[in-house]
Amino acid sequence: MATQPSDPDHVTERCGACGGETTHDVRVEIRTESQKEENAEFSREPYRITTCNECGAENATRMNNA
């Protein structure tokens, strides 16, 4: 489980790549999932992007997996 430090852009959580509890840069990104240009405006989804500050591994998780 992630801990919330005083800096909201950095959280401490487990990194699957290096295997440790490390600080991560966190951001939210809107990604277009459709490859078809005519549907692109309707296929944008929010993703939580984390980047490990130790090894640089990046992880993207879709935020609205309903």
PAFILUM-530813 format. One line per 4 residues: their letters; for each residue x, y, z of C-alpha. Coordinates in Angstrom, 1 decimal, padded with zeros to 4 digits. Example, Ala and Ser with C-alpha at 12.3 -4.5 7.8 and 13.67 -1.06 7.14 Angstrom:
2
AS> 012.3 -004.5 007.8  013.7 -001.1 007.1
//
This chain:
66
MATQ> 000.0 000.0 000.0  001.2 003.5 -000.9  002.1 005.9 001.9  001.4 009.6 001.5
PSDP> 004.5 011.8 002.2  004.3 015.6 002.5  005.0 015.9 -001.3  001.9 014.7 -003.1
DHVT> 003.8 014.0 -006.3  005.9 011.3 -004.6  004.6 008.2 -002.9  006.4 005.2 -001.4
ERCG> 005.2 001.9 -002.8  006.4 -001.5 -003.9  008.2 -001.5 -007.2  007.6 -004.7 -009.2
ACGG> 010.8 -004.2 -011.2  013.4 -003.7 -008.4  011.4 -005.4 -005.7  011.7 -002.7 -003.0
ETTH> 009.6 -000.1 -001.2  010.8 003.0 -003.1  009.6 006.5 -003.8  007.7 007.0 -007.0
DVRV> 006.8 010.0 -009.1  003.1 009.9 -009.7  001.0 011.6 -012.3  -002.4 011.2 -014.1
EIRT> -002.4 011.1 -017.8  -005.3 010.9 -020.3  -004.7 008.3 -022.9  -006.6 007.6 -026.2
ESQK> -007.3 003.9 -026.5  -008.9 003.8 -029.9  -006.7 003.5 -033.0  -009.6 004.8 -035.2
EENA> -009.4 008.6 -035.6  -013.2 009.0 -035.8  -013.6 007.3 -032.3  -010.5 008.9 -030.6
EFSR> -012.4 011.6 -028.9  -014.7 009.1 -027.2  -012.0 006.7 -026.1  -009.9 008.8 -023.7
EPYR> -009.3 007.2 -020.3  -007.4 008.4 -017.2  -004.3 006.4 -016.2  -002.3 006.6 -013.0
ITTC> 001.4 006.6 -014.1  004.1 005.8 -011.5  007.8 006.0 -012.1  010.2 004.4 -009.6
NECG> 012.9 006.8 -008.5  015.4 003.9 -007.9  015.3 001.9 -011.2  013.1 004.1 -013.5
AENA> 010.5 001.5 -014.1  007.1 002.9 -015.2  003.7 001.4 -014.5  000.4 002.6 -016.0
TRMN> -002.9 001.6 -014.4  -006.3 002.5 -015.9  -008.2 004.4 -013.2  -011.8 003.6 -014.1
NA> -011.9 -000.2 -014.6  -015.6 -000.5 -014.0
//
